[in-house]
Amino acid sequence: MVRRIRHFVSLLEFEKPIVYVDEGYSSHIASERLAHLAREDKARAHKDGRIDSLAACEILSRYIAHHAKSTR
């Protein structure tokens, strides 16, 4: 997977640094955050993109946490 990502990045015409963040288990963590919902509401959350939004928040949190450590 890393090879495919690096190949994709090499195709970009982007002049700024690219930061790689591990997104492993981010969807699982997002689903756990909605564990209190009824089954129908969980299905709706998957369908309407809330799970993806929460997963993106998790990935961004990881980036911020890593960036904060590296700039100290």
Secondary structure in CASP SS format (residue, H / E / C, confidence):
PFRMAT SS
TARGET T0000
AUTHOR 0000-0000-0000
METHOD secondary structure of the structure
MODEL  1
M C 1.00
V H 1.00
R H 1.00
R H 1.00
I H 1.00
R H 1.00
H H 1.00
F H 1.00
V H 1.00
S H 1.00
L H 1.00
L C 1.00
E C 1.00
F C 1.00
E C 1.00
K C 1.00
P C 1.00
I C 1.00
V C 1.00
Y C 1.00
V C 1.00
D C 1.00
E C 1.00
G C 1.00
Y C 1.00
S H 1.00
S H 1.00
H H 1.00
I H 1.00
A H 1.00
S H 1.00
E H 1.00
R H 1.00
L C 1.00
A C 1.00
H C 1.00
L C 1.00
A C 1.00
R H 1.00
E H 1.00
D H 1.00
K H 1.00
A H 1.00
R H 1.00
A H 1.00
H H 1.00
K H 1.00
D H 1.00
G C 1.00
R H 1.00
I H 1.00
D H 1.00
S H 1.00
L H 1.00
A H 1.00
A H 1.00
C H 1.00
E H 1.00
I H 1.00
L H 1.00
S H 1.00
R H 1.00
Y H 1.00
I H 1.00
A H 1.00
H H 1.00
H H 1.00
A H 1.00
K H 1.00
S H 1.00
T C 1.00
R C 1.00
END
